Amino acid sequence: MSTPGDVVWEDPPARGPHFPKWFDLLSPLLAHPGRWALVATKPSAKAAYATKGNLTAFKVRVPPGQWEFAARKRGEGEFGVYARYIGPAEAAS
């Protein structure tokens, strides 16, 4: 046990999978390039757009390739998060 002000030299624990549910959820879209799919429903626009933003910024792990994400109102009190796989990532030139 260390006392306040002491430095403890140690490596941080290894990171666990970062939201593996998104990787698993989006993987089937690889077989259908260009098709939109509803991947989540949220109770508010704020929650839907936050999820869309996390996906767009790749703050969660998604399968490799080019992706598009959108958030839209679906009905009264329900907002959808949509995804579409565009295709393989373009090679850097």
C-alpha positions in Angstrom: 0.0 0.0 0.0 1.3 3.4 -0.8 0.9 6.6 1.1 -0.3 9.9 -0.6 2.4 11.4 -2.7 4.3 8.1 -3.2 4.9 7.1 -6.8 4.0 3.5 -7.6 5.7 2.2 -10.7 3.6 -0.3 -12.6 2.1 -0.9 -16.0 -1.7 -0.5 -16.2 -3.7 -3.6 -16.7 -4.4 -4.7 -20.2 -7.5 -3.2 -21.8 -10.4 -5.5 -22.2 -12.5 -5.6 -25.4 -13.8 -2.2 -26.1 -17.5 -2.6 -26.6 -17.3 -5.9 -28.5 -21.1 -5.9 -29.0 -20.7 -3.3 -31.8 -18.2 -5.4 -33.7 -20.4 -8.5 -33.4 -23.6 -6.5 -34.2 -22.1 -4.9 -37.3 -20.2 -7.9 -38.7 -23.3 -9.3 -40.7 -23.5 -6.0 -42.6 -20.2 -6.9 -44.3 -22.1 -9.4 -46.5 -24.5 -6.6 -47.7 -22.4 -3.5 -48.7 -24.5 -0.4 -49.4 -27.6 -1.6 -47.4 -28.7 0.3 -44.4 -29.6 -1.6 -41.2 -31.2 -0.5 -38.0 -28.6 -1.5 -35.4 -30.0 0.2 -32.2 -33.1 2.0 -30.9 -32.8 4.7 -28.3 -35.4 6.6 -26.2 -34.1 10.0 -27.1 -32.5 11.9 -29.9 -29.6 12.8 -27.6 -28.9 9.1 -27.0 -29.2 8.2 -30.6 -26.9 10.9 -31.8 -24.4 10.1 -29.1 -24.3 6.5 -30.2 -24.0 7.6 -33.9 -21.2 9.9 -32.9 -19.3 7.2 -31.1 -19.6 4.9 -34.1 -18.6 7.6 -36.6 -15.6 8.5 -34.5 -14.7 4.8 -34.1 -14.8 5.2 -30.3 -16.1 1.7 -30.3 -14.6 -1.2 -32.2 -16.2 -1.9 -35.6 -15.2 -4.3 -38.3 -12.6 -2.8 -40.7 -13.7 -0.9 -43.8 -15.6 2.2 -44.7 -18.9 2.8 -42.7 -21.7 5.3 -42.6 -23.9 5.9 -39.6 -27.1 7.9 -39.1 -29.6 8.6 -36.4 -33.2 9.3 -37.1 -36.6 9.6 -35.4 -38.6 6.4 -36.0 -41.8 7.0 -34.1 -43.1 8.7 -31.0 -40.4 8.5 -28.4 -38.1 6.2 -30.4 -35.0 7.0 -32.3 -33.0 4.7 -34.5 -29.3 4.3 -35.1 -28.5 3.0 -38.6 -25.4 1.6 -40.1 -24.2 0.8 -43.6 -21.0 -0.9 -44.7 -19.6 0.9 -47.8 -16.7 -1.5 -48.6 -13.1 -2.2 -47.8 -11.0 0.7 -46.6 -9.2 2.5 -49.4 -5.5 1.9 -49.4 -3.4 5.0 -48.5 -1.5 6.3 -51.5 
